[in-house]
Amino acid sequence: MVNAYPETSFLFSLYVPQAHTARAAAAFAAMDEPLHLTSLNRFELVNAIHLAAFRKTIPAKHAQASLSGIEEDIATGLAALIPCDWAAVHGRALQIANQHTGRGGYRGFEILHVATALELGAKEFLSFDAHQVRLATAVDLKSPC
């Protein structure tokens, strides 16, 4: 069980300097547990960094430093890769989609992150994506960011 689940917008802000970086860093510093990463959000974060470099919204050297920072945090225990029961996540995601997408227009990845947080037993959902935060709060997750 984890206390806080970090979604990709939070993670990207933590590892790539931008508007929400100070808030992400403060939230990370206040955590009393490692930053928990699943294979899903690690993949999406790494891909987002490569995509930002490809689009030239960040310099390639900053992208490489960000990618190195992720691996260093995992190696030192500041971040932890945790297992997840993906079949259970997909089942929960289907329930959430059936209940909320028709009214809120949620994308698959938004639902997968919220379902993952719930399956991991998280109480908090760390995100700077207002649309995704609406979904998280609709299923009783707190969003302190």
C-alpha positions as CSV (number, residue, x, y, z in Angstrom):
1,M,0.0,0.0,0.0
2,V,1.2,3.5,-0.8
3,N,0.0,6.8,0.6
4,A,0.5,8.9,-2.5
5,Y,0.4,8.0,-6.2
6,P,2.3,10.4,-8.5
7,E,0.7,10.9,-11.9
8,T,2.8,11.9,-14.9
9,S,2.2,15.7,-14.8
10,F,3.5,15.7,-11.2
11,L,6.5,13.5,-12.1
12,F,7.3,15.6,-15.2
13,S,7.2,18.7,-13.1
14,L,9.5,17.1,-10.5
15,Y,12.1,16.0,-13.0
16,V,11.9,18.7,-15.8
17,P,12.1,22.3,-14.7
18,Q,8.8,24.1,-15.5
19,A,6.0,26.1,-13.9
20,H,5.0,23.5,-11.3
21,T,8.5,22.3,-10.4
22,A,8.7,24.2,-7.0
23,R,5.3,22.8,-5.9
24,A,6.3,19.3,-7.0
25,A,9.6,19.5,-5.2
26,A,7.9,20.8,-2.0
27,A,5.4,17.9,-2.1
28,F,8.2,15.4,-2.7
29,A,10.3,16.8,0.1
30,A,7.3,16.5,2.5
31,M,6.6,12.9,1.7
32,D,7.4,10.3,4.4
33,E,7.8,7.5,1.9
34,P,9.7,7.0,-1.4
35,L,8.2,8.2,-4.6
36,H,6.3,5.2,-5.8
37,L,6.5,4.4,-9.5
38,T,4.8,1.7,-11.4
39,S,6.0,0.5,-14.8
40,L,3.1,2.5,-16.3
41,N,4.1,5.9,-14.9
42,R,7.8,5.3,-15.4
43,F,7.1,4.5,-19.0
44,E,4.9,7.5,-19.5
45,L,7.4,9.8,-17.8
46,V,10.4,8.6,-19.8
47,N,8.4,8.9,-23.0
48,A,7.2,12.4,-22.1
49,I,10.8,13.5,-21.6
50,H,11.9,12.1,-24.9
51,L,8.9,13.6,-26.6
52,A,9.7,17.1,-25.1
53,A,13.2,16.8,-26.4
54,F,12.0,15.7,-29.8
55,R,9.6,18.7,-29.9
56,K,12.5,20.9,-28.7
57,T,10.4,22.2,-25.8
58,I,13.4,21.2,-23.6
59,P,17.1,20.9,-24.7
60,A,18.4,17.4,-25.2
61,K,21.0,17.9,-22.4
62,H,18.2,18.7,-20.0
63,A,16.2,15.7,-21.1
64,Q,19.3,13.5,-20.5
65,A,19.8,15.0,-17.1
66,S,16.1,14.4,-16.2
67,L,16.3,10.8,-17.3
68,S,19.5,10.3,-15.3
69,G,17.8,11.9,-12.3
70,I,15.0,9.4,-12.4
71,E,17.4,6.4,-12.5
72,E,19.5,7.9,-9.7
73,D,16.4,8.4,-7.5
74,I,15.5,4.7,-8.1
75,A,19.0,3.6,-7.3
76,T,19.3,5.6,-4.1
77,G,15.8,4.7,-2.9
78,L,14.2,8.1,-3.1
79,A,11.9,6.5,-5.7
80,A,10.8,2.9,-5.7
81,L,9.5,0.8,-8.5
82,I,6.5,-1.1,-7.2
83,P,4.6,-4.0,-8.6
84,C,1.0,-3.7,-9.6
85,D,-1.8,-6.2,-10.5
86,W,-2.6,-4.9,-14.0
87,A,-5.6,-7.2,-14.4
88,A,-7.1,-5.7,-11.3
89,V,-6.2,-2.2,-12.5
90,H,-7.9,-2.8,-15.9
91,G,-11.0,-4.1,-14.1
92,R,-11.2,-1.0,-11.9
93,A,-10.5,1.2,-14.9
94,L,-13.4,-0.3,-16.8
95,Q,-15.7,0.4,-13.8
96,I,-14.4,4.0,-13.6
97,A,-14.9,4.5,-17.3
98,N,-18.4,3.2,-17.2
99,Q,-19.3,5.5,-14.3
100,H,-17.5,8.7,-15.2
101,T,-16.4,9.0,-18.9
102,G,-19.8,9.7,-20.2
103,R,-20.2,12.7,-18.0
104,G,-16.5,13.9,-17.8
105,G,-14.9,12.8,-21.1
106,Y,-11.9,11.1,-19.5
107,R,-9.1,9.6,-21.6
108,G,-7.8,6.0,-21.1
109,F,-4.5,7.0,-19.5
110,E,-6.3,9.4,-17.1
111,I,-8.5,6.5,-16.0
112,L,-5.6,4.0,-15.8
113,H,-3.6,6.3,-13.4
114,V,-6.6,6.8,-11.1
115,A,-7.4,3.1,-11.2
116,T,-3.8,2.3,-10.4
117,A,-3.8,4.7,-7.4
118,L,-6.9,3.0,-6.1
119,E,-5.6,-0.5,-6.6
120,L,-2.4,0.5,-4.7
121,G,-4.4,1.8,-1.8
122,A,-3.3,5.4,-2.3
123,K,-5.1,8.1,-0.4
124,E,-3.6,11.0,-2.3
125,F,-3.3,11.6,-6.1
126,L,-0.4,13.8,-7.0
127,S,-1.2,15.7,-10.3
128,F,-1.2,19.1,-11.9
129,D,-3.8,18.0,-14.5
130,A,-7.0,19.6,-13.4
131,H,-9.2,17.3,-15.5
132,Q,-7.5,14.2,-14.0
133,V,-7.8,15.7,-10.5
134,R,-11.6,16.0,-11.0
135,L,-11.7,12.3,-11.8
136,A,-9.5,11.4,-8.8
137,T,-11.6,13.4,-6.4
138,A,-14.8,11.9,-7.8
139,V,-13.5,8.5,-6.7
140,D,-12.5,9.8,-3.2
141,L,-8.8,10.4,-3.7
142,K,-7.4,13.6,-2.2
143,S,-5.2,15.8,-4.4
144,P,-3.0,18.0,-2.3
145,C,-1.2,19.7,-5.3
